[in-house]
Amino acid sequence: MERLRGLLENNISEKNHATRNTQPATSSFFDGFQKTTIAFFAVLLFFGCGKKADPVLPVYVAPKPVKNLTAVIRPESIVLLWKAPKKNTNDSPLVDLDGFRIFRSEIPIEKACLKCPRDFIQIFDYDYSGARGKVPGREWLFYFDRSFKFGSFFTYKIVCYTEKGIQSPASSFVDVYCEQPCVPPSGVSAKKNNRIVTVQWQAPKLLVDGTPVEEVEGFNVYRRTKEAAYDFFPVNKEIIKDLFFEDIPEKDDAVYFYSVRTLRRVKDTLIESALSEETEMSYMDITPAGVPQALTAIPTEKGIVLKWIQNVEEDFAGFNLYRKKPGEDRFVRLNEKLIKDNSWLDKTVKIRRSYIYGVTSVDRSVRGNESKMSETVKVKYIFK
């Protein structure tokens, strides 16, 4: 740079000396050349002396590892369950999740070693189907590994990756001792008492290969409606140790089907049996609404006003009002549609005639269960 400045100064000095010894026309030419040269080198100096910044590499943030990785072993498959992470490793929202890579190692079960290194191979690339540009939800994700054989020790791990291909750290390992399951329970039946359905069964005594089983870990109960398949998760929240389970279905007036799986434990692995034969339960609401109370009859100018205490049941639908004359055997219903209020004006009465009234309540079930009649009230229509 100093050499460049020196050349510039020498050139300017020579131009000035030449200008003093030339004709005026020639002097004008060199004056223009001198100014152009000075401007050129000034620009070169300005842009050539700046310091360049260090190159900056783009920073990519990886997702946090998959958590809640779980394995459920059934006769037809080993089912992996997990939930997608919601954040990246810098705690920013994960909004560009693209998929999961599932890895598995396999050795004979007699060589199982929890402290030994695993030889993983990728067995599946799982495309994420959730909404793009949004944080993943809380739903469970499933993978069914059907390429397995009993008598093996499996270890699984999962990594997730973004749309840019940035991969998360690996999840925690899930170890699976894959041995023969028990046969399903037998003699499954169900009975209903009020709202409670009791499902009962008998414990199995064999594995599917015919080997006797000394003890089972417990049972899981599954329920479905007539229109649906069994849910993946059982109805019970904890493993059932008894040979029965009490259930209260969500809806009345439906037909439910129940099936049971046996659980066998091998070290830390729970192995489920196939579903048992199912049992059917018609879960109809046959419990009537409460009997109306405190029925009163008041003669008025327009007729007889009937009043009673309003029902408070959640499935209450309305009331029916009945009337008969003294000496008659049967009551006749006065209303065509259910009465929603707790009062009614009977305009069909005749002066100086006596009447007997009773009221019932009806629920919202398919059957429309009707209560017993309230205590009756007798009144003579006289109004002044």
Residue, then its C-alpha position, 0 to 999 in steps of 0.5 A: m500500500e505504501r508503494l502504491r502511495g509513492l507511485l501516485e505521488n511521483n506521478i503527480s510530481e512529474k505531471n506538475h513539472a511537465t505542466r510548467n514547461t509546456q504550451p497552455a493547450t498542452s497544459s490543459f490536456f495534462d491537467g485533465f489527465q492528472k485529475t483523472t489519475i488522482a480520482f482513479f487511485a483515490v477510489l482504489l485506495f478507498f476500496g482496497c484498504g478495507k478489512k474483510a470479515d471472517p466467513v460466517l457458517p449457517v447455524y442449524v438447530a436440532p430437535k430435542p430427542v424423542k421421549n416416552l418411547t414404549a414397546v408393547i409386545r403382542p403375538e402379531s407384532i411389536v408395537l412401538l409408541w412415542k410422542a414427538p418432541k415439541k422443542n428444539t435443543n435451544d428450547s425454540p418451538l419445533v415447527d419443521l418436523d419431517g420424520f423419524r428414523i427407527f433403529r433396531s438391534e437383534i441378538p438371541i435372547e440367551k445372549a441378552c446383555l444390557k451393558c453391551p454395545r448394540d449393533f443398530i440397523q435402520i428398519f424404517d423411515y417414518d414420515y411425520s403427517g402432522a400439520r406443517g409450520k406448527v408444534p407437534g401435538r400430544e397424540w401417540l405415534f405408532y409403528f408395528d414391527r412385524s418382522f420379528k421372531f420369538g426367542s430374540f432380544f431386541t433393542y429399539k431407538i428413534v431419532c427425529y429430523t427436520e425438513k432440512g435434514i437436521q437430526s435429533p439426538a437418539s431417544s432412550f433405548v427400549d429393550v424387548y425380551c421377545e418370548q412366547p405369550c400366554v394363551p388368552p383367558s377363557g370363559v369371558s362373560a359380562k353382567k350388568n348391575n345398575r350402571i356397572v358392568t362386571v366382566q369375568w374370565q378364567a386365567p390361562k395355564l399354557l403358553v401358545d407353544g403348549t408350555p405350562v405357565e406357572e403365573v401370569e402378571g395380570f390382564n387387560v380388558y378391551r371394549r368396543t361398540k358395535e360400530a367400532a374396532y377395539d381401541f389400542f389401549p385397554v379400559n383399565k388404567e392399571i394391570i388387573k390382578d383379579l379375574f374380574f373388572e368393573d366398568i361403567p361405559e360412557k353412553d347408555d343405550a348401546v351394545y358393548f363388546y368386551s375382550v381380555r388379554t393375558l399379560r406375561r412378564v419376562k424381566d422388564t418386558l410385558i407380553e400380551s396374549a391375543l384377544s380372548e373370545e368377546t362377550e356382548m353386553s346390551y347396556m340399556d338404561i332401564t332405570p326410571a326417573g325419580v317420582p314427582q313429589a308434592l302434587t297439588a290441585i288448585p281450582t281457578e276461573k280458567g280451570i284446575v291448576l296442577k303443580w309439583i316439585q321439579n325433577v333434578e336428574e341429569d337425564f330428565a326429559g319431562f312429565n306426563l299428567y294423568r286424570k280419572k274420575p272417582g269410580e273409574d279404573r284407569f287413568v287417561r294421559l292429558n298431555e300429547k307431548l312431554i310437559k317441560d314445566n312443573s305445572w299444568l292447567d286443565k281446561t277440560v274440567k266441568i263445574r261441580r265434578s270431582y277428579i283424581y290426578g297423578v303425574t309421572s317423570v320420563d328420562r331421555s333414554v331410548r326406552g323413555n323410562e317412566s317413573k311410578m305415578s306420584e301420590t294422587v290428589k283428588v279435587k272437586y271443581i268449584f270456583k266462585 
